[in-house]
Structures are given as structure tokens and as C-alpha cells.
Amino acid sequence: MAKHGLVRDLYLPNSSPFAKLLESCLRSRSARDTRRVHARILMTQFSMEIFIQNRLIDVYGKCDSLDDARKLFDRMPQRNTFTWNSLISVLTKSGFLDEAARLFGSMPDPDQCSWNSMVSGFAQHDRFEESLEYFVKMHREDFLLNEYSFGSALSACAGLMDLNMGTQVHALVSKSRYSTDVYMGSALIDMYSKCGSVACAEEVFSGMIERNLVTWNSLITCYEQNGPAREALEVFVRMMECGLEPDEVTLASVVSACASLCALKEGLQIHARVMKTNKFRDDLVLGNALVDMYAKCSRVNEARRVFDRMPIRNVVSETSMVSGYARAASVKAARFMFSKMTQRNVVSWNALIAGYTQNGENEEALRLFRLLKRESIWPTHYTFGNLLSACANLADLLLGRQAHTHVLKQGFRFQSGAESDIFVGNSLIDMYMKCGSIEDGSRVFEKMKERDCVSWNAIIVGYAQNGYGAEALEIFRKMLVCGENPDHVTMIGVLCACSHAGLVEEGRHYFFSMEEHGLIPLKDHYTCMVDLLGRAGCLNEAKNLIEAMPMNPDAVVWGSLLAACKVHGNFEMGKHAAEKLLEIDPWNSGPYVLLSNMYAELGRWGDVVRVRKLMRQQGVTKQPGCSWIEVESRVHVFLVKDKSHPNRKQIYSVLKMLTEQMKRVGYIPDANEFEPYDEQSKSESTSCYPMELPVDAAVG
């Protein structure tokens, strides 16, 4: 039987029947059937034919039988360019790039297809620099660049976010016959988008004669990822007006833009469109985008409903819910969702740590970081940003330094790039400044490889808040010399620095020169100026500035003026400021207390009684003052007139001695500032206690 089959094969005019059989093997992705066809070919006169052997290499490779492809290549006595290209293509698609590079280097006569395989293969496996090296060499060797060459090169430029190289490739495209190709235009928009050049992406889009859905999607995604997100919605509307129907990519990008804008109304409209179309209803990516959108719009119940209806969920879906619960201050719900996750990644951990930090549960954020380390999860720059924020909120320098050690071990260089980690350096500066360690904060700032506006703001505000006004202003001058444009936060830091240093003229100058930097003073800047003028005793000027504000002054502005009036003894203006404060916030105890103290200083005890009676009638209570100090890893918390501390006798004894010394040098304390300790009044006191610093709150 086999003999008759062999005789029949001998009479075949060519190898086309075997080529068709191999095509069938390729469709079924069957390496086993390919080997059976190969065995049959070996029994025919076509066993050494280059064409059929090349086809075998190609099919073996596409059926994931790389060893068979290699063996056949090595046994071939004669090879042509297609033979080499077949194996190179198989190797690059399988990820064996170094072997492909060695084979390409030994190839006697590479052609356009060979070069394209190298350019695309390296680009597809994220080895973008080498992909572009092959592209440049291909161009230098005068091979014709086609849509595959350009597409792969643009993909590599996008991966590297190399705008300079991308622009050069664009120039080559413009000189080729692909300058008006719709697919090339879409690839250019995508490249410019990933390089952050929105203007160039817009220019390419505007110059295109023909556009397809991919083109529109590329521009919508460009705006969604780079901003302004509002433009993404407007482009979507224009696309619909042109008669194009959106696909799941379009809708996912538009929903993400709604999430960035917290545009709930538009998000609801897109969601309604999704629900009307069967093919979109169960799409995983689109479902994840909707969960994220509702979560960011603080509609966590709607997010949960979408989540519960999803037939398939992944770690992205669950992480979006964790983040949504945390943002809605439901940290317990976020933790419960986190505990139920079947799979967690570092983004999930970051979402929960950020939730604890944002909701003031900083000790729990630190404990969670320790748990992350125990589970061998590799932290990212976002992890450390939240960790340092927790340390800053606790003003715990010891924990902050431990966190800094972890940052150094991670190898962060504080520079921009595909994964910019500049903000980790900014978080370090902020943490050290809030912990009062000016030298450490300044050292981090000086050692940063790159700085952005936030870096300058952190150091300027840090110096200002710690009372180093002159140093803050000097840093501000250096910032301007370096060509960095200040923003609103910068100017708040500068005005605070002037206030702390008593530099009234400089403060006026910086306030009125804000428009030179393209900035319009906001309410916070007016508050800083009122504080500056109030500290300097320029009360009339401060009052006039408040009345000239283009927006309604809030309680903070009037409170600043009231405090200044008390310091400088201007009763009439203080009374006016207190009345304004009570109109805005009648439940705030601050104005009552300050007004009462001002009456007491004037000896108007009847008015003191009247103010305090009004407080009682309004149901306003003054929260007791609180302070704390850490001694040998124990935090001691004190409330006003506290009598419950275990060392209360020694504390009040020292306080009494200090008060007597102050009196001897001429200081007369206000009434009720000090009351000697009385064991009998212990029952009237509010609590005060030493608090052990939790061991597992440490970051080590």
C-alpha cells in the first residue's frame, strides 16, 4: 500500500499538493500533522526542494515547533533568502531575538523582508533601542522603507517616548508614498500621543485626507491620556457626527476621560449606550472603565452594581473597587474587598495604602506596607509616595528615615522618563520639611538629578513653614533663574516666607507681580497677604485688601484679621472681623474666644460674660487644645488643664517654676493661662496619657 502511495507521489508534477496540506496544518496549528506531511515529503522527489522546505520551516515555526524548524534549516544543503527569512521570522516572533540577530548577521544577502523582521521583532518584544538601530541601518543601506518598517519604527519611538527620533521617522514618512496612508497617519498620532506631544498629534490628524475608526480612537486616547480630557469628549462627538460607530476601544477611552473629569452626566450617557449594545455589555475592558469612572465620581454604589453584573472580572476590576471604597472614606469596605481578591498586584496594594493615607489612618498605611514587604511584592514609586505621605502626616522623622532607606535600596534616581520617579524625591522633601528636618530635606533637593515645579514648591513651602523666610525667597530666585515657571502653590510659599520673615515690601511686590507669571491671585494668596499685613500691624491695609477681593472672603481670611487685631489691640476692627466671621460660620468657637479675650484685656467683664453666654445659647463648644511629644518611642499626649498624666506633679512643678521666672523678667500671663496643680480637681480634668508607639508601625 505504501509502495503504491510512493509511486503515486512520484508522478506528482510539483509540490503544490504538499504546500496545500501544510496550509491545512497551519490552519489547525497542528505540529503533529506537519511532521506527518514532512515524513511523506521525505519519501518523494521533493525532499530537497527549497520551496517546500522553506514552507515547512515557516509552518513548524507558526505551530510552535521551533526545534523542528531549526533542525530542518541546519540540514538544508542549499538555502535561499526566503529560507533565512523564514527562520528569522520564526525566531523573532518566538522571542529568541539574540539568536535571530546572530542568524541575521551571518545571512549572505538580506533583503527588505529580513530587515523588516528585525525591526518589527525587536519592537514587538519591547527592545526598542535595538529596533531603531536596525531601522537606521536599513535606511543607511538604501533598502526601501515600507509601511511595515515605518510602523515598527514608530511603535519603538512610542515605547521609548523618544519624540526627537519619532519626528525624524515622521519626516521620512512625509517623503515616501505613505504620507497620505490612513494607517500611517494613525500610527503617527499614536506615537505623538505616547510621547506627550498633543499639538503634533492634532496637526497630523488635521492634515489627514482620509480617516478611519482607528484614527479617531488614536486622537481620543491622546486627549484622554495627556489632556485636556474635555477634548476627548468633543472629538468623540465630532466622530459621531461624521457617521462613524464607536467600538469598545472608543467607548473605554471616552469613559476614562469622563473619570478624569468626574463628568458623571456624560459617563451616564456613555453607560446607557453600552447597555443598548449586546457586544459591549460584557466587554471586560469597558466594564473596568465604567467601574473606575463611577468610583472616581464618588458613586461607589453604582460602581458596585456594574462590578456585580460583570460576567468576567480581573484584578483591574477589583482594584478599581478597592480604590473607589477608599476614596469614599469606606476604608473597611476597601479592606474587605482587598481581602477577598483572588489575585493582587502592586497596584491593588497601592490603592489600599493610598486609601488609608488619604483617610488619616497613617499607622495602618505603614502596617500595610510592612505586610506588602513580607509577601515579597515589589513596591513602586507610587507605593513610596504614599508611604512618605503617611510619615509626613505623622511627623515621625524616625519612620521617615526608615522609609528613605527603602527608597535608596530601590535605586530611585529622581528623574523623568517612562516611569518618572521625580515625585518620590518630592515626597521625601515634603516629609523631611514636615518633620522639621530642614537639612535632610535640602540635601534631597540638592541631590535630585531632575526637578519639576513640585520639587521647587516643596522646598520653598518647607523653608517658609519652618520659619526660614529668607532662605525660601533665595530658593525662589534660583527657581526663576533656572527657567522654571512658578505656579499658584509657589506663590503661596513665597508669601508665607515673607510673612514669617516680616518682609512686607517684598510680600507686596511678589503679590502684585503674580500676573507677570501668568497667575491670577486666588483666595489663598489674599489670605497670605492679610496674614502678612496683619503681623506687621498694617491692619487698615489688610481690611481694605479683604474688601477689594474679587471673591467672597471666607472664615480663614477674617480669622487672620481678627487674630492680628487681638495682637495689636485694635478692638473696633477686631469686633468687625468677629461679626463677619460669625455670619459665615456661627458654629466656630474661634471668634467667640478671641472676642472674649479682647474684652477681658480691656477689663470689660460684662461683655466677656455676654459672649460666653451667647456661645452656650448657640451650643458652641471650644475644643480643648492638644499637644504631644515623643520621648524614647513613647508618645505623650496632653490636653488643656490636664491632671491625669502619671508624671503630673513633676510637670506642674516645672511649669510653676517657669512661670515664676517669666514673671521676674516682666512677663505677665493672661488669666487662666496657668492654674497650679490641684489633686482635688483631678475629676474635672480631661484625659492625658502616654501612648506607646506601635512596634508594627515601624517601616523596617
KEGUDREN-391328 format. One line per field, with one value per residue (C-alpha): x, z, y; residue in three letters; residue number from 1. Coordinates in steps of 0.001 Angstrom, whole numbers, padded with zeros to 6 digits. Example, Ala and Ser with C-alpha at 12.3 -4.5 7.8 and 13.67 -1.06 7.14 Angstrom:
c1: [012300,013670]
c3: [007800,007140]
c2: [-004500,-001060]
bavex: [ALA,SER]
sevo: [1,2]
END
This chain:
c1: [000000,002817,004621,001624,001373,005041,004556,001611,003730,006480,004052,003077,004098,005111,004999,001846,-000321,002077,002035,-001777,-001543,000866,-001580,-004214,-001784,-001203,-004926,-005299,-001986,-001038,002698,001890,000161,003020,005524,003384,003305,007053,007637,005660,007621,010903,009714,009312,011485,010603,012528,015366,013254,013980,010427,008729,011471,011029,007301,007966,010191,007501,004701,006808,007526,003882,002862,005298,007665,010828,013222,011884,012299,015911,016809,015390,017246,020537,020112,019369,022299,021095,019292,017911,016931,013436,014944,016833,013826,011543,013717,014482,010739,010073,012818,011744,008080,009050,011184,014585,015923,019599,019610,017740,020376,023207,021435,020788,024469,025554,022980,024755,022211,019492,016594,013838,011859,014875,015390,011686,011651,014440,012899,009423,010625,012651,009871,007226,009327,009974,013633,013010,016567,017756,014667,015549,019209,018122,015760,018585,020953,018261,017818,021589,021930,019436,016751,013266,011317,007697,004648,005979,009336,007710,005009,007532,009885,007034,005988,009578,009652,006349,007711,010791,008773,011527,009929,013114,013500,009760,009881,012723,010754,007770,009981,010890,007223,006361,008840,007511,004428,002852,002488,-001287,-001793,-004559,-002835,000445,-001412,-002971,000446,001886,-000944,-000365,003395,002956,000340,002664,005461,003122,003065,-000630,-000052,001801,-000893,-003537,-001520,-001243,-004961,-005906,-003728,-005189,-007297,-008845,-009652,-010941,-012102,-008528,-007557,-010353,-009614,-005937,-006797,-009443,-006927,-004316,-006522,-007656,-004079,-002411,-005238,-007227,-009653,-012573,-011221,-011584,-015328,-015535,-013627,-015963,-018975,-017326,-016651,-020301,-021383,-019215,-021326,-018760,-019970,-017728,-016192,-015205,-011841,-013584,-016057,-013421,-011296,-014292,-015385,-011817,-011938,-015228,-013480,-010621,-013109,-015518,-018062,-020860,-023556,-021538,-020440,-024066,-024840,-021978,-023062,-026591,-025139,-023104,-026177,-028081,-025447,-025049,-021425,-020325,-022356,-019981,-016694,-014114,-012067,-015179,-016644,-013442,-013532,-017129,-016313,-013372,-015468,-018215,-015631,-013828,-017158,-017800,-020711,-019382,-022805,-023194,-019621,-020507,-023612,-021558,-018938,-021521,-023051,-019726,-019628,-015817,-013676,-009954,-007511,-008188,-011924,-011305,-008592,-010955,-013472,-010826,-009821,-013471,-014287,-011119,-011966,-015459,-013897,-015144,-011745,-013239,-015142,-011969,-010031,-012767,-012752,-008949,-009024,-011413,-009275,-008148,-005181,-003417,-000768,001192,-001498,-004040,-001715,-001057,-004796,-005406,-002306,-003360,-006873,-005570,-003261,-005982,-008380,-005875,-005198,-001470,-000380,-002481,-000905,002529,001394,000096,003458,005174,002713,003439,007167,006532,004596,007562,005590,007992,006932,006738,007300,003573,003949,006741,004852,002002,004385,006266,002969,001946,005275,004839,001292,002585,005566,007609,011203,012433,009900,010552,014262,013497,011274,014093,016380,013910,013785,017587,017577,015033,017501,015284,017184,014541,014389,011793,011272,008875,008424,009170,010137,010710,007685,009331,012070,009377,007642,010943,011461,007892,008275,011547,010220,007031,009172,011262,014469,015433,018949,017725,015053,017574,020055,017473,016609,020255,020932,017923,019025,015975,013450,009983,007815,006603,010218,010797,007432,008176,011488,010135,006997,009086,011513,008631,006637,009694,010366,013260,011720,014943,016134,012761,012986,016539,015383,012558,015059,017127,013969,013344,016984,016689,013763,011117,007763,006125,002541,-000072,001462,004883,003462,001693,005073,006733,004060,004225,008014,007597,005044,007293,010300,008333,009223,006211,007569,008812,005442,003590,005968,005510,001732,001231,003730,001880,000271,003766,003987,000520,-001063,-004210,-004259,-006625,-008304,-005296,-002963,-005217,-005231,-001403,-001296,-003794,-001664,001497,-000045,-001699,001563,003206,000405,-000896,-004482,-006248,-004417,-005337,-009006,-009020,-007458,-010191,-012910,-011260,-011119,-012758,-014269,-016195,-013768,-014078,-013694,-009934,-009354,-011489,-009967,-006484,-007505,-009207,-006078,-003971,-006406,-006040,-002222,-002162,-005048,-007372,-010685,-013059,-011685,-011469,-015148,-015990,-013914,-015564,-019041,-018116,-016758,-019914,-022017,-020008,-019520,-021702,-020635,-016917,-015673,-012623,-014277,-016099,-012906,-010813,-013541,-013951,-010191,-010130,-012928,-011016,-007869,-009934,-011473,-014976,-016037,-019723,-019052,-016921,-019897,-022251,-020051,-019661,-023411,-024043,-021716,-023750,-027045,-025757,-024484,-020910,-018200,-014471,-012399,-009590,-006071,-003929,-000199,002106,005763,007646,010195,012027,009417,006532,004126,002853,-000437,-001611,-004919,-005521,-005610,-004907,-004355,-004207,-000623,001333,004076,001638,003213,006645,005133,003157,006088,008333,005555,005095,008847,008992,006020,007668,010904,008902,007198,010553,011690,008481,006127,002580,000493,-003145,-005790,-006389,-003135,-001797,-003504,-001383,-001924,-004621,-005153,-008787,-009588,-008490,-012054,-012677,-009774,-009783,-007627,-003912,-001861,001407,000945,003277,004393,003231,006119,004463,004018,007739,008702,011821]
c3: [000000,000972,-002221,-004381,-002477,-003177,-006855,-006948,-005275,-007845,-010586,-008929,-011319,-008459,-004678,-004665,-003126,-000177,000152,000397,003034,005035,004732,006295,009110,009694,009967,012623,014316,014389,014693,014689,011293,009959,010926,009167,005962,006327,006616,003427,001595,002541,000549,-002650,-005207,-003463,-000261,-001211,-002916,-001355,-001830,000160,002807,003315,003660,006272,008324,008228,009285,012021,013460,013401,015050,017928,016895,016794,017249,014107,012176,013373,012553,009040,008455,009641,007363,004213,001766,-000122,001173,-000432,001049,001822,003871,006079,006329,007378,010317,011325,011320,013478,015942,016321,016811,019421,021309,020501,019427,020145,018092,015326,015432,015087,012178,010509,010946,009103,006332,002957,001272,003489,001712,002709,004389,006503,007772,008499,010523,012710,013120,013936,016024,018409,018622,019431,022348,023812,022796,021248,021060,019021,016813,015913,015358,012714,011209,010914,009408,006974,005815,005630,003440,000999,001437,000598,003739,003578,005849,007992,008522,009409,011602,013676,013993,015167,017666,019016,019290,021182,023525,024269,024318,022016,020393,018589,016807,016172,014428,012186,011241,010504,008141,006262,006077,004634,001795,000992,-000814,002567,003539,002987,004145,006775,008777,008839,009989,012855,013856,013877,016098,018467,018568,019285,021916,023799,023543,025134,022111,021774,019357,016873,017126,016368,013379,011890,012409,010825,007775,007044,003889,004959,008497,009872,013298,014415,013570,015690,018510,018490,018903,021579,023520,023062,024809,027447,028425,028004,028485,028184,028802,027821,024238,024170,024662,021988,019457,020261,019435,016146,015271,015836,013683,010860,010952,012483,015034,018118,019125,022591,022374,021658,024490,027018,026245,026488,029800,031123,030080,031998,035020,034808,034610,037183,034403,035773,033379,030262,031864,032417,028766,027577,030003,028541,025048,026246,027736,024438,022518,023255,022112,024519,027535,028674,027493,030291,029477,029080,032304,034168,032771,033955,037464,037614,036300,038898,041660,040723,040561,044192,043105,044727,044847,041054,040646,042746,040660,037443,039144,040330,036832,035114,033942,033996,036385,036794,039146,037457,038236,041878,042299,040939,043618,046355,045185,044965,048502,049818,048019,049525,053024,053349,054230,055974,052802,050767,053091,052894,049075,049140,051410,049017,045907,044310,042728,043882,042231,043446,042074,044410,047374,046360,046148,049707,051179,049490,050924,054475,053992,052450,055277,058014,059080,058619,061120,059232,055944,057451,058725,055256,053742,056109,055025,051371,052025,053822,050823,048554,046497,044750,045700,043063,043198,043947,046979,048341,047572,049839,052450,052740,052867,055883,057614,056888,058301,061475,061575,062522,061478,062564,060378,057566,057604,057533,054505,052883,053335,051391,048646,048331,048188,045380,043283,042508,040671,040836,037102,034334,031806,031024,034787,036214,039888,040474,042747,045144,045663,046087,048712,050568,050650,051875,054569,055927,055941,057788,060305,060804,059376,057098,056437,055223,053005,051492,050905,048985,046879,046008,045051,042747,039158,037801,039394,038422,039698,042592,043736,043942,045650,048284,049284,049202,051230,053590,054358,054778,057145,059304,059653,057180,055132,053705,052576,050936,048938,047881,046556,044713,042991,041953,040583,038316,037162,036237,033955,035969,035927,039342,039891,042497,045134,044621,045287,048455,049724,048769,050510,053624,053642,053515,056329,058622,057889,058277,054734,053995,050967,049356,050015,048352,045372,044868,045329,042764,040314,040083,036779,035262,035667,034158,037570,038985,042813,044396,047800,049431,048172,049640,052940,052946,052257,055042,057404,056269,056694,059980,061505,060503,062082,058733,059787,057677,054562,055404,055858,052570,050770,052092,050920,047481,046970,043671,045507,048789,051727,053796,057505,057186,055835,058507,061182,060172,060509,063877,065272,064096,065730,069058,068836,068011,070312,067651,069337,066911,063819,065753,066622,062961,061887,064554,063370,059782,060993,062896,059811,057797,060446,063568,064984,065041,068604,067446,067002,070348,072218,070561,071091,074712,075288,073719,076070,079017,078103,078168,081510,080023,082051,081357,077633,078407,080208,077369,074704,076684,077356,073625,072999,075363,073815,070320,071542,070512,072469,072376,071644,074204,072980,072479,072120,072197,072445,071722,074322,073837,071381,073709,072584,075481,074685,076700,076785,078286,082145,082157,085563,084636,083423,085670,085991,086568,089830,088242,085107,087042,089368,086389,084787,088009,088269,084623,085158,088216,086269,083427,085886,087302,083848,083318,081567,082930,081829,080809,083225,083096,081211,084206,087080,089732,090060,092480,093266,094160,090657,089077,088430,086351,084037,080547,079752,079118,078656,077412,074240,073261,069639,067983,067032,063799,062750,062017,058380,058865]
c2: [000000,002355,001328,002299,005619,006321,005542,007970,010691,010168,011142,014452,017248,019622,020060,022177,019402,019212,023004,022824,020095,022270,025163,022908,022012,025713,026425,023703,024704,021012,020323,016569,016722,018892,016184,013539,015621,016219,012459,011887,014627,012893,009860,011896,013632,016959,016148,018513,021158,024563,025860,023080,023071,026818,026235,023540,025890,028540,026140,024491,027924,029025,025741,026447,023675,025752,022815,021110,024364,024731,021106,021369,024652,023119,020042,022006,021733,024780,027841,030951,034317,033062,030196,032637,034959,032099,031084,034703,035430,032356,033314,036949,036069,033453,035969,034434,037803,037255,034054,035896,038654,036082,034411,037773,038680,035520,035931,036322,038559,040113,041753,044192,041401,040376,043916,044382,041148,042508,045968,044617,041659,043804,046414,043763,042484,045963,046094,049466,050828,047826,048019,051607,050665,048130,050716,053267,050673,049573,053158,053667,050535,052114,049467,050682,051548,050423,050595,047723,049451,052768,051207,049245,052241,054493,051826,051769,055583,055476,052801,054912,058156,059446,062489,063509,060159,059983,063361,062124,058999,061273,063281,060087,059080,062520,061971,058500,057300,056524,060188,060080,056486,056321,053585,055510,058626,056659,055292,058826,060109,057195,057886,061598,060757,058410,060988,063546,065871,066643,069550,067316,064633,067286,068519,065025,064422,067758,067053,063616,063333,060037,058925,055645,054495,053753,057344,058812,056367,057389,061088,060433,058303,061043,063608,061119,060241,063635,066115,068147,065289,067517,067492,063687,064089,066791,064658,061759,063959,065044,061403,060506,063468,062042,058877,056501,053971,053678,050378,049147,050978,054292,053891,052759,055852,058188,056633,057069,060731,061090,059541,062073,064942,063449,064083,061914,063154,062275,058997,058007,058734,056506,053779,053916,053461,050477,048805,049135,047138,043428,043151,045913,044854,042111,043638,043352,046486,048611,047221,048073,051616,052064,050805,053216,056113,055678,055224,058451,060281,059189,056975,053835,052114,052443,051197,048173,047457,047481,045299,042752,042481,041796,038128,038156,040209,040576,042252,045626,045403,044534,047176,049840,048862,048968,052439,053540,052437,054096,057352,057265,057013,053411,052013,048971,048064,048626,046310,043655,043796,043611,040543,038756,039356,036098,037837,041011,043096,046091,048437,046798,047281,050897,051621,050386,052084,055345,054904,054636,057630,059825,058985,059839,056244,056630,053954,051389,052509,051769,048357,047514,048461,046015,043314,044112,043596,040301,038999,039872,042375,044749,048300,051040,054787,055192,052923,055095,058299,057117,055719,059016,060898,058776,059500,063228,063217,061592,063996,060937,061542,058103,056286,058754,057956,054239,054832,056845,053820,051678,054330,054227,050417,050595,052602,055600,058321,061085,061717,061770,059001,056173,055632,059076,058910,062632,062759,060260,062843,065500,063327,062928,066708,067227,064552,065942,069502,068494,066607,069761,068273,071160,069851,066435,067997,070401,067564,065515,068569,069232,065591,065180,064518,066346,068678,069805,072649,070479,069945,073692,074205,071548,073153,076743,075914,073754,076566,079037,076804,076214,079938,080223,083024,084472,081023,080331,083564,082767,079368,081134,083432,080389,078780,081771,081806,078098,078982,077122,078936,079339,078247,079194,076897,078501,081958,080757,079558,082853,084966,082753,083217,087000,086790,084751,086968,090206,091291,093483,095341,092118,090482,093360,093152,089393,089573,092337,090794,087441,088451,088784,084978,084477,083887,085483,085677,083169,083265,081572,084310,087002,085090,085056,088798,089540,087464,089295,092738,091759,090521,093801,095857,097207,096465,099104,097935,094326,095268,097227,094251,091944,094326,094591,090787,089693,086708,086497,086350,083196,082471,081938,085470,087166,084902,086022,089678,089033,087351,090312,092757,090932,091014,094731,095717,097132,096357,098085,096363,093076,093346,093972,090931,088754,089767,088865,085542,084698,085492,082972,080275,080734,077342,078132,078733,080725,084160,083864,083012,085740,088353,087271,087550,091016,092161,090656,092607,095814,094844,094683,091671,092161,091731,088663,087103,088118,086470,083261,083168,083580,080626,078456,079552,078738,075363,076240,074449,075108,072051,071746,072410,069318,068722,065739,064857,061650,060519,057211,055864,056780,059493,061637,063435,066473,068338,071778,071806,068089,066481,062778,062262,059859,062493,065357,066574,066984,068582,071204,071834,072668,074740,076736,077371,078562,080892,082455,083004,084622,086967,088034,089189,091178,088763,088830,085805,086115,084936,081195,080563,078694,077018,075273,071567,070550,066886,067634,068854,065629,064564,067698,067193,065859,062869,062911,059787,058382,056323,053502,053812,050557,048295,047221,050852,050941,050632,048457]
bavex: [MET,ALA,LYS,HIS,GLY,LEU,VAL,ARG,ASP,LEU,TYR,LEU,PRO,ASN,SER,SER,PRO,PHE,ALA,LYS,LEU,LEU,GLU,SER,CYS,LEU,ARG,SER,ARG,SER,ALA,ARG,ASP,THR,ARG,ARG,VAL,HIS,ALA,ARG,ILE,LEU,MET,THR,GLN,PHE,SER,MET,GLU,ILE,PHE,ILE,GLN,ASN,ARG,LEU,ILE,ASP,VAL,TYR,GLY,LYS,CYS,ASP,SER,LEU,ASP,ASP,ALA,ARG,LYS,LEU,PHE,ASP,ARG,MET,PRO,GLN,ARG,ASN,THR,PHE,THR,TRP,ASN,SER,LEU,ILE,SER,VAL,LEU,THR,LYS,SER,GLY,PHE,LEU,ASP,GLU,ALA,ALA,ARG,LEU,PHE,GLY,SER,MET,PRO,ASP,PRO,ASP,GLN,CYS,SER,TRP,ASN,SER,MET,VAL,SER,GLY,PHE,ALA,GLN,HIS,ASP,ARG,PHE,GLU,GLU,SER,LEU,GLU,TYR,PHE,VAL,LYS,MET,HIS,ARG,GLU,ASP,PHE,LEU,LEU,ASN,GLU,TYR,SER,PHE,GLY,SER,ALA,LEU,SER,ALA,CYS,ALA,GLY,LEU,MET,ASP,LEU,ASN,MET,GLY,THR,GLN,VAL,HIS,ALA,LEU,VAL,SER,LYS,SER,ARG,TYR,SER,THR,ASP,VAL,TYR,MET,GLY,SER,ALA,LEU,ILE,ASP,MET,TYR,SER,LYS,CYS,GLY,SER,VAL,ALA,CYS,ALA,GLU,GLU,VAL,PHE,SER,GLY,MET,ILE,GLU,ARG,ASN,LEU,VAL,THR,TRP,ASN,SER,LEU,ILE,THR,CYS,TYR,GLU,GLN,ASN,GLY,PRO,ALA,ARG,GLU,ALA,LEU,GLU,VAL,PHE,VAL,ARG,MET,MET,GLU,CYS,GLY,LEU,GLU,PRO,ASP,GLU,VAL,THR,LEU,ALA,SER,VAL,VAL,SER,ALA,CYS,ALA,SER,LEU,CYS,ALA,LEU,LYS,GLU,GLY,LEU,GLN,ILE,HIS,ALA,ARG,VAL,MET,LYS,THR,ASN,LYS,PHE,ARG,ASP,ASP,LEU,VAL,LEU,GLY,ASN,ALA,LEU,VAL,ASP,MET,TYR,ALA,LYS,CYS,SER,ARG,VAL,ASN,GLU,ALA,ARG,ARG,VAL,PHE,ASP,ARG,MET,PRO,ILE,ARG,ASN,VAL,VAL,SER,GLU,THR,SER,MET,VAL,SER,GLY,TYR,ALA,ARG,ALA,ALA,SER,VAL,LYS,ALA,ALA,ARG,PHE,MET,PHE,SER,LYS,MET,THR,GLN,ARG,ASN,VAL,VAL,SER,TRP,ASN,ALA,LEU,ILE,ALA,GLY,TYR,THR,GLN,ASN,GLY,GLU,ASN,GLU,GLU,ALA,LEU,ARG,LEU,PHE,ARG,LEU,LEU,LYS,ARG,GLU,SER,ILE,TRP,PRO,THR,HIS,TYR,THR,PHE,GLY,ASN,LEU,LEU,SER,ALA,CYS,ALA,ASN,LEU,ALA,ASP,LEU,LEU,LEU,GLY,ARG,GLN,ALA,HIS,THR,HIS,VAL,LEU,LYS,GLN,GLY,PHE,ARG,PHE,GLN,SER,GLY,ALA,GLU,SER,ASP,ILE,PHE,VAL,GLY,ASN,SER,LEU,ILE,ASP,MET,TYR,MET,LYS,CYS,GLY,SER,ILE,GLU,ASP,GLY,SER,ARG,VAL,PHE,GLU,LYS,MET,LYS,GLU,ARG,ASP,CYS,VAL,SER,TRP,ASN,ALA,ILE,ILE,VAL,GLY,TYR,ALA,GLN,ASN,GLY,TYR,GLY,ALA,GLU,ALA,LEU,GLU,ILE,PHE,ARG,LYS,MET,LEU,VAL,CYS,GLY,GLU,ASN,PRO,ASP,HIS,VAL,THR,MET,ILE,GLY,VAL,LEU,CYS,ALA,CYS,SER,HIS,ALA,GLY,LEU,VAL,GLU,GLU,GLY,ARG,HIS,TYR,PHE,PHE,SER,MET,GLU,GLU,HIS,GLY,LEU,ILE,PRO,LEU,LYS,ASP,HIS,TYR,THR,CYS,MET,VAL,ASP,LEU,LEU,GLY,ARG,ALA,GLY,CYS,LEU,ASN,GLU,ALA,LYS,ASN,LEU,ILE,GLU,ALA,MET,PRO,MET,ASN,PRO,ASP,ALA,VAL,VAL,TRP,GLY,SER,LEU,LEU,ALA,ALA,CYS,LYS,VAL,HIS,GLY,ASN,PHE,GLU,MET,GLY,LYS,HIS,ALA,ALA,GLU,LYS,LEU,LEU,GLU,ILE,ASP,PRO,TRP,ASN,SER,GLY,PRO,TYR,VAL,LEU,LEU,SER,ASN,MET,TYR,ALA,GLU,LEU,GLY,ARG,TRP,GLY,ASP,VAL,VAL,ARG,VAL,ARG,LYS,LEU,MET,ARG,GLN,GLN,GLY,VAL,THR,LYS,GLN,PRO,GLY,CYS,SER,TRP,ILE,GLU,VAL,GLU,SER,ARG,VAL,HIS,VAL,PHE,LEU,VAL,LYS,ASP,LYS,SER,HIS,PRO,ASN,ARG,LYS,GLN,ILE,TYR,SER,VAL,LEU,LYS,MET,LEU,THR,GLU,GLN,MET,LYS,ARG,VAL,GLY,TYR,ILE,PRO,ASP,ALA,ASN,GLU,PHE,GLU,PRO,TYR,ASP,GLU,GLN,SER,LYS,SER,GLU,SER,THR,SER,CYS,TYR,PRO,MET,GLU,LEU,PRO,VAL,ASP,ALA,ALA,VAL,GLY]
sevo: [1,2,3,4,5,6,7,8,9,10,11,12,13,14,15,16,17,18,19,20,21,22,23,24,25,26,27,28,29,30,31,32,33,34,35,36,37,38,39,40,41,42,43,44,45,46,47,48,49,50,51,52,53,54,55,56,57,58,59,60,61,62,63,64,65,66,67,68,69,70,71,72,73,74,75,76,77,78,79,80,81,82,83,84,85,86,87,88,89,90,91,92,93,94,95,96,97,98,99,100,101,102,103,104,105,106,107,108,109,110,111,112,113,114,115,116,117,118,119,120,121,122,123,124,125,126,127,128,129,130,131,132,133,134,135,136,137,138,139,140,141,142,143,144,145,146,147,148,149,150,151,152,153,154,155,156,157,158,159,160,161,162,163,164,165,166,167,168,169,170,171,172,173,174,175,176,177,178,179,180,181,182,183,184,185,186,187,188,189,190,191,192,193,194,195,196,197,198,199,200,201,202,203,204,205,206,207,208,209,210,211,212,213,214,215,216,217,218,219,220,221,222,223,224,225,226,227,228,229,230,231,232,233,234,235,236,237,238,239,240,241,242,243,244,245,246,247,248,249,250,251,252,253,254,255,256,257,258,259,260,261,262,263,264,265,266,267,268,269,270,271,272,273,274,275,276,277,278,279,280,281,282,283,284,285,286,287,288,289,290,291,292,293,294,295,296,297,298,299,300,301,302,303,304,305,306,307,308,309,310,311,312,313,314,315,316,317,318,319,320,321,322,323,324,325,326,327,328,329,330,331,332,333,334,335,336,337,338,339,340,341,342,343,344,345,346,347,348,349,350,351,352,353,354,355,356,357,358,359,360,361,362,363,364,365,366,367,368,369,370,371,372,373,374,375,376,377,378,379,380,381,382,383,384,385,386,387,388,389,390,391,392,393,394,395,396,397,398,399,400,401,402,403,404,405,406,407,408,409,410,411,412,413,414,415,416,417,418,419,420,421,422,423,424,425,426,427,428,429,430,431,432,433,434,435,436,437,438,439,440,441,442,443,444,445,446,447,448,449,450,451,452,453,454,455,456,457,458,459,460,461,462,463,464,465,466,467,468,469,470,471,472,473,474,475,476,477,478,479,480,481,482,483,484,485,486,487,488,489,490,491,492,493,494,495,496,497,498,499,500,501,502,503,504,505,506,507,508,509,510,511,512,513,514,515,516,517,518,519,520,521,522,523,524,525,526,527,528,529,530,531,532,533,534,535,536,537,538,539,540,541,542,543,544,545,546,547,548,549,550,551,552,553,554,555,556,557,558,559,560,561,562,563,564,565,566,567,568,569,570,571,572,573,574,575,576,577,578,579,580,581,582,583,584,585,586,587,588,589,590,591,592,593,594,595,596,597,598,599,600,601,602,603,604,605,606,607,608,609,610,611,612,613,614,615,616,617,618,619,620,621,622,623,624,625,626,627,628,629,630,631,632,633,634,635,636,637,638,639,640,641,642,643,644,645,646,647,648,649,650,651,652,653,654,655,656,657,658,659,660,661,662,663,664,665,666,667,668,669,670,671,672,673,674,675,676,677,678,679,680,681,682,683,684,685,686,687,688,689,690,691,692,693,694,695,696,697,698,699,700]
END
